[in-house]
C-alpha cells in the first residue's frame, strides 16, 4: 500500500488538497479518484499521485466511460 494524494481540479487548474488515501496501486488510486469525482461531478476532475510519482488525472469523460 502507498499513500496517494488526491485533489479536485477546476477550470483554472488544481484546487485545494482533498485527501490522502492508502491504495494498493495506480489502478486502485484511479478507482478512488473516480469515486471522488462521482461525489462531486461539477468539478473538472481529480488529480492524484503517489509521493515522488508523476501526477495522473481523471475527468468527467473518464467518469462517463466507467459507468
Biopython code that builds the backbone (N, CA, C, O; Angstrom):
import numpy as np
from Bio.PDB.StructureBuilder import StructureBuilder

atoms = [
    (1, "UNK", "N", (0.854, -1.183, 0.000)),
    (1, "UNK", "CA", (0.000, 0.000, 0.000)),
    (1, "UNK", "C", (0.892, 1.236, 0.000)),
    (1, "UNK", "O", (1.951, 1.268, 0.627)),
    (2, "UNK", "N", (0.433, 2.243, -0.717)),
    (2, "UNK", "CA", (1.150, 3.513, -0.799)),
    (2, "UNK", "C", (0.166, 4.641, -0.530)),
    (2, "UNK", "O", (-1.032, 4.515, -0.782)),
    (3, "UNK", "N", (0.688, 5.737, -0.017)),
    (3, "UNK", "CA", (-0.137, 6.913, 0.232)),
    (3, "UNK", "C", (-0.221, 7.736, -1.054)),
    (3, "UNK", "O", (0.799, 8.133, -1.618)),
    (4, "UNK", "N", (-1.435, 7.981, -1.502)),
    (4, "UNK", "CA", (-1.697, 8.832, -2.664)),
    (4, "UNK", "C", (-2.352, 10.122, -2.189)),
    (4, "UNK", "O", (-3.114, 10.121, -1.223)),
    (5, "UNK", "N", (-2.054, 11.215, -2.870)),
    (5, "UNK", "CA", (-2.695, 12.498, -2.633)),
    (5, "UNK", "C", (-3.724, 12.711, -3.739)),
    (5, "UNK", "O", (-3.442, 12.472, -4.913)),
    (6, "UNK", "N", (-4.914, 13.161, -3.357)),
    (6, "UNK", "CA", (-5.998, 13.408, -4.308)),
    (6, "UNK", "C", (-6.424, 14.866, -4.198)),
    (6, "UNK", "O", (-6.623, 15.375, -3.095)),
    (7, "UNK", "N", (-6.565, 15.547, -5.354)),
    (7, "UNK", "CA", (-7.007, 16.941, -5.367)),
    (7, "UNK", "C", (-8.043, 17.119, -6.468)),
    (7, "UNK", "O", (-7.893, 16.583, -7.566)),
    (8, "UNK", "N", (-9.101, 17.881, -6.167)),
    (8, "UNK", "CA", (-10.054, 18.245, -7.211)),
    (8, "UNK", "C", (-9.405, 19.244, -8.155)),
    (8, "UNK", "O", (-8.606, 20.080, -7.734)),
    (9, "UNK", "N", (-9.750, 19.154, -9.427)),
    (9, "UNK", "CA", (-9.311, 20.121, -10.429)),
    (9, "UNK", "C", (-10.518, 20.974, -10.810)),
    (9, "UNK", "O", (-11.655, 20.502, -10.822)),
    (10, "UNK", "N", (-10.247, 22.229, -11.118)),
    (10, "UNK", "CA", (-11.302, 23.091, -11.634)),
    (10, "UNK", "C", (-10.818, 23.698, -12.946)),
    (10, "UNK", "O", (-9.751, 23.329, -13.438)),
    (11, "UNK", "N", (-11.572, 24.609, -13.510)),
    (11, "UNK", "CA", (-11.231, 25.181, -14.812)),
    (11, "UNK", "C", (-9.882, 25.904, -14.798)),
    (11, "UNK", "O", (-9.208, 25.977, -15.825)),
    (12, "UNK", "N", (-9.489, 26.436, -13.646)),
    (12, "UNK", "CA", (-8.236, 27.182, -13.547)),
    (12, "UNK", "C", (-7.043, 26.292, -13.193)),
    (12, "UNK", "O", (-5.915, 26.781, -13.123)),
    (13, "UNK", "N", (-7.268, 25.022, -12.975)),
    (13, "UNK", "CA", (-6.185, 24.120, -12.581)),
    (13, "UNK", "C", (-6.597, 23.304, -11.379)),
    (13, "UNK", "O", (-7.760, 22.927, -11.236)),
    (14, "UNK", "N", (-5.642, 23.035, -10.522)),
    (14, "UNK", "CA", (-5.905, 22.192, -9.356)),
    (14, "UNK", "C", (-6.316, 23.069, -8.176)),
    (14, "UNK", "O", (-5.708, 24.109, -7.924)),
    (15, "UNK", "N", (-7.334, 22.646, -7.468)),
    (15, "UNK", "CA", (-7.806, 23.391, -6.306)),
    (15, "UNK", "C", (-7.143, 22.860, -5.035)),
    (15, "UNK", "O", (-6.145, 22.142, -5.101)),
    (16, "UNK", "N", (-7.689, 23.208, -3.911)),
    (16, "UNK", "CA", (-7.121, 22.830, -2.620)),
    (16, "UNK", "C", (-7.059, 21.321, -2.443)),
    (16, "UNK", "O", (-7.799, 20.574, -3.085)),
    (17, "UNK", "N", (-6.160, 20.882, -1.558)),
    (17, "UNK", "CA", (-5.991, 19.462, -1.301)),
    (17, "UNK", "C", (-7.294, 18.833, -0.843)),
    (17, "UNK", "O", (-8.041, 19.423, -0.063)),
    (18, "UNK", "N", (-7.551, 17.673, -1.318)),
    (18, "UNK", "CA", (-8.768, 16.960, -0.982)),
    (18, "UNK", "C", (-8.503, 15.942, 0.118)),
    (18, "UNK", "O", (-9.095, 16.022, 1.195)),
    (19, "UNK", "N", (-7.620, 14.989, -0.146)),
    (19, "UNK", "CA", (-7.362, 13.967, 0.869)),
    (19, "UNK", "C", (-6.145, 13.142, 0.525)),
    (19, "UNK", "O", (-5.612, 13.199, -0.583)),
    (20, "UNK", "N", (-5.722, 12.368, 1.520)),
    (20, "UNK", "CA", (-4.698, 11.348, 1.357)),
    (20, "UNK", "C", (-5.399, 10.011, 1.530)),
    (20, "UNK", "O", (-6.352, 9.897, 2.300)),
    (21, "UNK", "N", (-4.927, 9.004, 0.815)),
    (21, "UNK", "CA", (-5.555, 7.691, 0.941)),
    (21, "UNK", "C", (-4.530, 6.606, 0.634)),
    (21, "UNK", "O", (-3.678, 6.774, -0.239)),
    (22, "UNK", "N", (-4.619, 5.488, 1.358)),
    (22, "UNK", "CA", (-3.798, 4.315, 1.067)),
    (22, "UNK", "C", (-4.414, 3.572, -0.103)),
    (22, "UNK", "O", (-5.609, 3.277, -0.095)),
    (23, "UNK", "N", (-3.608, 3.269, -1.103)),
    (23, "UNK", "CA", (-4.091, 2.498, -2.255)),
    (23, "UNK", "C", (-3.037, 1.445, -2.602)),
    (23, "UNK", "O", (-1.838, 1.671, -2.438)),
    (24, "UNK", "N", (-3.499, 0.310, -3.075)),
    (24, "UNK", "CA", (-2.602, -0.794, -3.401)),
    (24, "UNK", "C", (-1.710, -0.478, -4.600)),
    (24, "UNK", "O", (-0.549, -0.884, -4.635)),
    (25, "UNK", "N", (-2.253, 0.249, -5.587)),
    (25, "UNK", "CA", (-1.504, 0.551, -6.800)),
    (25, "UNK", "C", (-2.198, 1.680, -7.545)),
    (25, "UNK", "O", (-3.195, 2.225, -7.072)),
    (26, "UNK", "N", (-1.658, 2.034, -8.731)),
    (26, "UNK", "CA", (-2.222, 3.136, -9.511)),
    (26, "UNK", "C", (-3.671, 2.869, -9.928)),
    (26, "UNK", "O", (-4.482, 3.794, -9.968)),
    (27, "UNK", "N", (-3.995, 1.625, -10.234)),
    (27, "UNK", "CA", (-5.369, 1.308, -10.647)),
    (27, "UNK", "C", (-6.349, 1.500, -9.492)),
    (27, "UNK", "O", (-7.450, 2.011, -9.695)),
    (28, "UNK", "N", (-5.964, 1.099, -8.300)),
    (28, "UNK", "CA", (-6.819, 1.319, -7.124)),
    (28, "UNK", "C", (-6.964, 2.808, -6.853)),
    (28, "UNK", "O", (-8.042, 3.271, -6.479)),
    (29, "UNK", "N", (-5.893, 3.556, -7.038)),
    (29, "UNK", "CA", (-5.952, 5.009, -6.845)),
    (29, "UNK", "C", (-6.861, 5.645, -7.896)),
    (29, "UNK", "O", (-7.599, 6.582, -7.592)),
    (30, "UNK", "N", (-6.810, 5.138, -9.132)),
    (30, "UNK", "CA", (-7.683, 5.660, -10.184)),
    (30, "UNK", "C", (-9.152, 5.405, -9.838)),
    (30, "UNK", "O", (-9.997, 6.278, -10.036)),
    (31, "UNK", "N", (-9.451, 4.223, -9.327)),
    (31, "UNK", "CA", (-10.835, 3.932, -8.920)),
    (31, "UNK", "C", (-11.281, 4.867, -7.800)),
    (31, "UNK", "O", (-12.421, 5.331, -7.792)),
    (32, "UNK", "N", (-10.377, 5.143, -6.850)),
    (32, "UNK", "CA", (-10.713, 6.072, -5.760)),
    (32, "UNK", "C", (-10.957, 7.468, -6.313)),
    (32, "UNK", "O", (-11.888, 8.147, -5.879)),
    (33, "UNK", "N", (-10.135, 7.911, -7.265)),
    (33, "UNK", "CA", (-10.316, 9.226, -7.881)),
    (33, "UNK", "C", (-11.667, 9.305, -8.598)),
    (33, "UNK", "O", (-12.352, 10.326, -8.520)),
    (34, "UNK", "N", (-12.048, 8.239, -9.289)),
    (34, "UNK", "CA", (-13.352, 8.212, -9.960)),
    (34, "UNK", "C", (-14.495, 8.284, -8.947)),
    (34, "UNK", "O", (-15.498, 8.953, -9.191)),
    (35, "UNK", "N", (-14.347, 7.598, -7.813)),
    (35, "UNK", "CA", (-15.360, 7.669, -6.751)),
    (35, "UNK", "C", (-15.491, 9.090, -6.218)),
    (35, "UNK", "O", (-16.599, 9.584, -6.007)),
    (36, "UNK", "N", (-14.352, 9.743, -6.003)),
    (36, "UNK", "CA", (-14.375, 11.122, -5.510)),
    (36, "UNK", "C", (-15.054, 12.048, -6.515)),
    (36, "UNK", "O", (-15.857, 12.905, -6.145)),
    (37, "UNK", "N", (-14.724, 11.864, -7.785)),
    (37, "UNK", "CA", (-15.326, 12.700, -8.821)),
    (37, "UNK", "C", (-16.825, 12.448, -8.930)),
    (37, "UNK", "O", (-17.595, 13.382, -9.159)),
    (38, "UNK", "N", (-17.242, 11.210, -8.771)),
    (38, "UNK", "CA", (-18.674, 10.883, -8.822)),
    (38, "UNK", "C", (-19.434, 11.582, -7.702)),
    (38, "UNK", "O", (-20.614, 11.895, -7.855)),
    (39, "UNK", "N", (-18.763, 11.829, -6.572)),
    (39, "UNK", "CA", (-19.418, 12.511, -5.452)),
    (39, "UNK", "C", (-19.500, 14.017, -5.655)),
    (39, "UNK", "O", (-20.224, 14.696, -4.928)),
    (40, "UNK", "N", (-18.773, 14.550, -6.628)),
    (40, "UNK", "CA", (-18.783, 15.986, -6.923)),
    (40, "UNK", "C", (-18.611, 16.196, -8.420)),
    (40, "UNK", "O", (-17.602, 16.751, -8.854)),
    (41, "UNK", "N", (-19.594, 15.753, -9.222)),
    (41, "UNK", "CA", (-19.435, 15.775, -10.684)),
    (41, "UNK", "C", (-19.309, 17.177, -11.283)),
    (41, "UNK", "O", (-18.921, 17.314, -12.444)),
    (42, "UNK", "N", (-19.629, 18.217, -10.514)),
    (42, "UNK", "CA", (-19.492, 19.581, -11.022)),
    (42, "UNK", "C", (-18.026, 20.004, -11.114)),
    (42, "UNK", "O", (-17.710, 21.012, -11.746)),
    (43, "UNK", "N", (-17.130, 19.238, -10.486)),
    (43, "UNK", "CA", (-15.696, 19.532, -10.564)),
    (43, "UNK", "C", (-15.163, 19.084, -11.917)),
    (43, "UNK", "O", (-15.761, 18.237, -12.579)),
    (44, "UNK", "N", (-14.044, 19.651, -12.319)),
    (44, "UNK", "CA", (-13.467, 19.315, -13.609)),
    (44, "UNK", "C", (-12.798, 17.963, -13.656)),
    (44, "UNK", "O", (-12.693, 17.351, -14.719)),
    (45, "UNK", "N", (-12.344, 17.493, -12.507)),
    (45, "UNK", "CA", (-11.660, 16.213, -12.458)),
    (45, "UNK", "C", (-10.948, 16.054, -11.134)),
    (45, "UNK", "O", (-11.108, 16.869, -10.226)),
    (46, "UNK", "N", (-10.168, 15.007, -11.035)),
    (46, "UNK", "CA", (-9.360, 14.742, -9.854)),
    (46, "UNK", "C", (-7.947, 14.420, -10.324)),
    (46, "UNK", "O", (-7.746, 13.586, -11.207)),
    (47, "UNK", "N", (-6.981, 15.088, -9.725)),
    (47, "UNK", "CA", (-5.577, 14.778, -9.973)),
    (47, "UNK", "C", (-5.071, 13.997, -8.774)),
    (47, "UNK", "O", (-5.415, 14.316, -7.636)),
    (48, "UNK", "N", (-4.259, 12.976, -9.016)),
    (48, "UNK", "CA", (-3.762, 12.143, -7.920)),
    (48, "UNK", "C", (-2.367, 11.651, -8.240)),
    (48, "UNK", "O", (-1.987, 11.522, -9.404)),
    (49, "UNK", "N", (-1.601, 11.375, -7.179)),
    (49, "UNK", "CA", (-0.250, 10.882, -7.357)),
    (49, "UNK", "C", (0.239, 10.229, -6.079)),
    (49, "UNK", "O", (-0.240, 10.524, -4.984)),
    (50, "UNK", "N", (1.202, 9.337, -6.243)),
    (50, "UNK", "CA", (1.906, 8.729, -5.121)),
    (50, "UNK", "C", (3.147, 9.594, -4.896)),
    (50, "UNK", "O", (3.677, 10.176, -5.843)),
    (51, "UNK", "N", (3.604, 9.679, -3.663)),
    (51, "UNK", "CA", (4.758, 10.517, -3.353)),
    (51, "UNK", "C", (5.932, 10.176, -4.263)),
    (51, "UNK", "O", (6.339, 9.019, -4.370)),
    (52, "UNK", "N", (6.465, 11.201, -4.913)),
    (52, "UNK", "CA", (7.586, 11.028, -5.824)),
    (52, "UNK", "C", (7.189, 10.604, -7.230)),
    (52, "UNK", "O", (8.043, 10.493, -8.109)),
    (53, "UNK", "N", (5.895, 10.364, -7.450)),
    (53, "UNK", "CA", (5.423, 9.918, -8.762)),
    (53, "UNK", "C", (4.864, 11.052, -9.601)),
    (53, "UNK", "O", (4.681, 12.171, -9.121)),
    (54, "UNK", "N", (4.600, 10.750, -10.839)),
    (54, "UNK", "CA", (4.008, 11.715, -11.757)),
    (54, "UNK", "C", (2.507, 11.838, -11.498)),
    (54, "UNK", "O", (1.847, 10.836, -11.221)),
    (55, "UNK", "N", (1.961, 13.048, -11.584)),
    (55, "UNK", "CA", (0.510, 13.218, -11.407)),
    (55, "UNK", "C", (-0.281, 12.500, -12.499)),
    (55, "UNK", "O", (0.131, 12.449, -13.658)),
    (56, "UNK", "N", (-1.413, 11.953, -12.103)),
    (56, "UNK", "CA", (-2.360, 11.322, -13.024)),
    (56, "UNK", "C", (-3.685, 12.045, -12.854)),
    (56, "UNK", "O", (-3.908, 12.682, -11.824)),
    (57, "UNK", "N", (-4.569, 11.963, -13.842)),
    (57, "UNK", "CA", (-5.846, 12.673, -13.786)),
    (57, "UNK", "C", (-6.990, 11.803, -14.259)),
    (57, "UNK", "O", (-6.835, 10.945, -15.129)),
    (58, "UNK", "N", (-8.146, 12.048, -13.660)),
    (58, "UNK", "CA", (-9.398, 11.537, -14.194)),
    (58, "UNK", "C", (-10.316, 12.736, -14.364)),
    (58, "UNK", "O", (-10.288, 13.678, -13.571)),
    (59, "UNK", "N", (-11.127, 12.685, -15.408)),
    (59, "UNK", "CA", (-12.039, 13.784, -15.716)),
    (59, "UNK", "C", (-13.469, 13.248, -15.863)),
    (59, "UNK", "O", (-13.716, 12.049, -15.740)),
    (60, "UNK", "N", (-14.382, 14.153, -16.125)),
    (60, "UNK", "CA", (-15.771, 13.759, -16.325)),
    (60, "UNK", "C", (-15.890, 12.758, -17.479)),
    (60, "UNK", "O", (-16.756, 11.884, -17.439)),
    (61, "UNK", "N", (-15.059, 12.865, -18.480)),
    (61, "UNK", "CA", (-15.074, 11.915, -19.597)),
    (61, "UNK", "C", (-14.734, 10.511, -19.103)),
    (61, "UNK", "O", (-15.368, 9.538, -19.511)),
    (62, "UNK", "N", (-13.736, 10.405, -18.227)),
    (62, "UNK", "CA", (-13.370, 9.106, -17.648)),
    (62, "UNK", "C", (-14.510, 8.563, -16.800)),
    (62, "UNK", "O", (-14.785, 7.363, -16.805)),
    (63, "UNK", "N", (-15.169, 9.457, -16.075)),
    (63, "UNK", "CA", (-16.284, 9.055, -15.226)),
    (63, "UNK", "C", (-17.416, 8.493, -16.068)),
    (63, "UNK", "O", (-18.013, 7.481, -15.701)),
    (64, "UNK", "N", (-17.721, 9.126, -17.183)),
    (64, "UNK", "CA", (-18.783, 8.649, -18.084)),
    (64, "UNK", "C", (-18.410, 7.286, -18.670)),
    (64, "UNK", "O", (-19.273, 6.419, -18.806)),
    (65, "UNK", "N", (-17.162, 7.091, -19.011)),
    (65, "UNK", "CA", (-16.706, 5.843, -19.617)),
    (65, "UNK", "C", (-16.729, 4.682, -18.621)),
    (65, "UNK", "O", (-16.866, 3.525, -19.020)),
    (66, "UNK", "N", (-16.597, 4.987, -17.333)),
    (66, "UNK", "CA", (-16.555, 3.928, -16.328)),
    (66, "UNK", "C", (-17.941, 3.499, -15.877)),
    (66, "UNK", "O", (-18.083, 2.502, -15.169)),
    (67, "UNK", "N", (-18.961, 4.240, -16.279)),
    (67, "UNK", "CA", (-20.340, 3.919, -15.845)),
    (67, "UNK", "C", (-20.909, 2.764, -16.620)),
    (67, "UNK", "O", (-22.049, 2.364, -16.386)),
]
sb = StructureBuilder()
sb.init_structure("model")
sb.init_model(0)
sb.init_chain("A")
sb.init_seg("    ")
for serial, (resi, resn, name, xyz) in enumerate(atoms, 1):
    if name == "N":
        sb.init_residue(resn, " ", resi, " ")
    sb.init_atom(name, np.array(xyz, "f"), 0.0, 1.0, " ", f" {name:<3s}", serial, name[0])
structure = sb.get_structure()
